[in-house]
Amino acid sequence: MNEPHFQGLVEIARRIAAREITAREVTEHQLDRIATHADLGAFVALRAEAALAEAARADTEIAAGQHRGPLHGVPVALKDVIDLAGMATTAGMAMRAGAIAERDATVTSRLRAAGAVILGKLNLTEGAFGDHRPPFGTPVNPWDARFWPGASSSGNGVATAAGLCFGSIGTDTGGSIRMPAAANGVAGLKPTRGRISRHGVFPLARTLDHLGPMARRVEDLAAILAAVAGPDPEDPTCAHLPPGDLLAATASGVQGLRLGVDPGLVGTAVDPEISAAVMEAMRLLCASGAERHEVRFPDIRNVVDLWFDICAVDAAQVHAGTWPGRRASYGPALSACLEHASTLSAQDYHAAILRREDLAGWIEALFSEVDVLVMPVFARLVPAAARADKMDATMIEELHRFTCPFTLSGHPCAVVRAGTDRNGMPIAIQFVAARFKEAHCLRAASAFEGQTPWHELRPPCPSGKQGAKV
């Protein structure tokens, strides 16, 4: 097979199931590729021997006719906030190097049950917040090392784009699946809050955290979500709703699907290349049978400040055992977040919760008019890594303006690449649907993907000195 590492998850699973190639051969190839591109800094921990054993077991089961589905024998990886028994869950924090998980997170056990091969843990920002910190380093964007790899699931975005895994599970609290998916030119899905269990996942902010998949194809997102979604008695916030046949949804087209766009929002203080990508997606999908509707999105001025207030108070609760007692162990971004929490009163937090509920209600009301909203991910192009390292309030707002609303509201969002910008970096858009309507997001994203060449592009995978080696 030509470049098997760049094939889609569903496609490589089909080849493994047909015994055109073995899961062990695929896993060996992935491990070799990870070693070759260690300077990208995507992985913080590998479990090579265990992964090879899992692959060999998958081959034995498949040969015996015990095929478990579209993840069976396929190498995937986990953001290092997700427990994997016997390995540390560092959450990007040096002080957690000894935090060895005694058991798997629910999402890990469901990947195992689906027959996936788990390669190891992926790099992220400190505490899944703002900064990459020693000793883990900053992952390197495989399109161009001079540009930002995203946060906080940066290792997921880099590994998936560079062909180091066929899919991964990340977390999204303010945009941390969608931003690295966009910056690295891959597909990402933030499901409805409560669609995937958070049991066994180190939190950033419990009322905002979402788990979700990243992959190179939209159908791959559907396959992963179908395997890991569903109720969990160990997470009472997890929904008791089946996800449905998500793979079928990706093949069902957009005939009759009502697409909504707010031209004023998309065209105001948004880079023209991004605005053009959103409108081109609308044109292509409507030419395929979707219906165009103009909507007025709720006022999202100050939405990032609202998100920050809630995230800070939630994060302070998570870190109560180590902050401020171990203040010296924290980096500047997470420190600023936790310090901000101390400036907020109970009344401030309550007011923020009420504003959040209003925003969520206003967004949900739009889905009485349309099935899917078509939106930017970023207001500006992917920033240079050097500038992102010194992120100011303006950049934070530009990067989060279109992601924070949907972590606050809990609505599902699918991200796909929609072009290449003037710097040679990916442009991405997101499709947003009503709560628990991931199938609608996936229908639109898959139809768009099928009409455009962007997902077929291959990054050059430059080496970089910033990345931590495994």
C-alpha positions, 0 to 999 in steps of 0.5 A, spaced: 500 500 500 502 506 498 503 511 504 498 506 509 499 511 514 495 517 510 489 512 509 483 513 512 481 509 519 475 506 516 479 504 509 485 501 513 480 497 517 477 494 511 484 492 509 485 489 515 479 485 515 480 483 508 487 480 510 490 484 505 495 487 511 495 485 518 494 489 524 501 488 526 504 490 520 500 496 520 502 497 527 509 496 526 509 501 520 506 506 525 511 505 530 517 506 525 513 512 523 513 515 530 520 514 531 522 517 524 518 523 526 519 524 533 522 531 533 514 533 531 513 532 539 506 529 538 507 523 543 509 523 550 509 516 551 509 510 547 507 503 549 510 499 543 510 492 546 503 492 548 500 495 542 504 490 538 501 485 542 494 488 541 495 488 534 497 480 534 491 479 538 486 483 533 489 479 527 488 472 531 481 474 532 480 477 525 482 470 522 477 466 526 472 470 524 471 474 530 471 481 527 469 487 532 468 493 527 471 498 523 476 500 529 479 492 529 486 492 529 487 500 527 492 504 531 489 510 535 492 514 540 489 518 546 490 525 549 494 525 555 488 527 560 485 520 559 487 514 563 490 508 560 491 503 566 499 502 568 501 509 565 501 516 568 496 521 566 500 527 566 495 532 563 501 536 561 504 537 568 510 535 570 508 534 577 503 529 575 509 524 572 507 519 577 500 519 577 499 512 574 492 510 572 490 504 576 484 503 571 482 505 564 478 511 562 471 509 560 473 511 553 479 507 553 475 501 555 471 502 549 476 503 544 479 496 547 472 493 546 472 495 539 479 492 538 483 498 537 490 498 538 492 504 543 499 506 541 500 511 547 499 518 549 499 525 546 502 531 548 498 537 550 498 544 554 499 544 561 492 542 564 489 542 558 489 550 558 494 555 554 501 553 554 506 547 553 510 546 558 517 543 560 519 537 560 514 536 554 515 541 549 511 544 544 509 539 538 511 542 531 505 543 526 507 538 520 505 543 515 510 548 517 514 548 523 513 556 523 506 556 525 502 554 531 500 547 532 493 549 536 491 548 543 490 544 547 489 537 544 495 539 539 499 532 540 492 529 537 492 534 531 500 533 529 499 526 530 493 525 526 495 530 520 502 527 520 500 520 519 502 517 526 496 514 528 489 513 524 485 517 529 485 520 536 481 522 542 482 529 545 478 534 549 475 540 547 473 545 553 474 552 549 475 549 542 481 544 543 479 539 538 477 544 533 483 549 534 488 543 533 484 540 527 483 546 524 491 548 525 493 541 522 488 540 517 484 534 519 477 533 521 475 533 528 468 532 532 466 536 538 460 532 540 454 534 544 456 535 551 454 528 555 455 524 548 461 521 551 463 519 558 468 523 562 470 518 567 477 517 568 479 523 564 483 529 568 478 535 567 480 542 565 473 545 567 468 539 568 462 543 566 465 545 559 469 539 558 467 535 552 471 528 549 471 527 541 475 524 536 480 527 531 482 523 524 483 524 517 476 523 514 469 525 516 467 517 516 473 516 521 470 521 526 463 517 525 466 510 526 470 512 532 464 516 535 460 510 534 465 506 538 465 510 544 459 514 545 453 511 550 451 512 557 456 510 563 453 509 570 460 512 572 459 518 569 452 521 571 452 527 566 453 522 560 446 521 556 442 515 555 441 516 548 444 512 542 448 515 537 445 512 531 448 509 525 453 515 524 457 511 518 450 511 514 449 518 516 456 520 512 454 517 506 447 520 506 448 526 502 445 533 504 438 533 500 433 537 503 438 539 509 437 546 511 444 550 512 444 556 516 449 562 515 449 569 518 453 573 513 454 579 517 457 575 522 461 571 517 463 577 514 465 582 520 472 582 523 473 575 519 479 574 514 476 574 507 479 568 506 476 564 511 469 568 510 470 566 502 471 558 505 464 558 509 460 561 503 464 556 498 462 551 502 454 553 502 455 554 495 457 547 494 452 544 499 446 547 496 448 545 489 448 538 492 441 539 494 441 543 501 437 549 502 440 555 504 437 559 510 440 566 512 440 566 520 442 571 525 446 568 530 446 571 537 450 576 540 457 573 542 461 580 544 464 578 550 463 571 549 470 569 550 470 573 557 464 569 559 467 562 558 474 564 561 470 566 568 466 559 568 473 556 566 477 559 571 472 557 577 471 550 574 479 549 574 480 552 581 476 546 583 480 541 580 486 544 582 484 546 589 489 540 592 495 543 589 494 551 588 496 555 591 500 551 595 505 548 589 504 555 585 511 555 583 510 548 579 505 552 575 506 555 568 504 563 567 497 561 563 494 556 568 496 560 573 493 566 570 487 562 570 487 560 577 488 567 579 482 570 576 478 565 579 480 568 586 477 575 583 470 572 582 465 572 587 459 567 587 454 572 584 459 573 579 459 566 577 452 565 578 451 571 573 456 567 568 452 561 569 445 565 567 448 568 561 451 561 559 444 558 559 441 564 555 446 563 550 445 556 549 437 557 549 438 562 543 443 557 539 438 552 540 432 556 538 436 557 531 435 549 530 428 550 529 429 554 523 435 550 520 439 543 521 446 545 521 450 552 521 456 553 517 461 557 521 468 559 521 473 556 526 478 562 527 476 569 525 484 569 523 489 565 519 493 560 523 498 564 527 505 564 527 508 559 533 512 565 535 506 570 536 502 564 539 507 563 544 506 571 546 498 570 545 495 577 547 487 578 548 486 580 541 489 573 539 485 569 544 479 573 542 480 571 534 482 564 536 476 563 540 470 567 538 467 561 534 469 555 538 467 558 545 460 559 544 459 551 542 462 549 548 458 553 553 452 551 549 454 544 549 452 543 541 456 538 536 461 541 531 464 537 526 471 541 523 473 539 516 479 543 512 476 548 507 482 550 503 489 553 503 491 560 506 496 565 503 501 562 508 500 555 505 497 553 512 490 550 512 483 553 512 478 550 516 470 551 517 465 547 522 458 545 521 454 545 528 447 542 529 442 541 535 444 537 541 445 530 539 444 531 532 451 529 530 449 525 524 447 532 521 454 535 522 457 529 519 452 529 513 454 536 511 462 535 513 462 528 509 458 531 503 463 537 503 469 533 504 467 529 498 466 535 493 473 538 495 480 535 495 483 538 501 483 532 505 487 529 500 493 533 501 499 531 505 503 535 510 511 535 509 512 533 516 518 538 517 522 536 523 523 541 529 527 542 535 521 544 539 518 538 540 519 533 546 522 526 544 518 520 546 
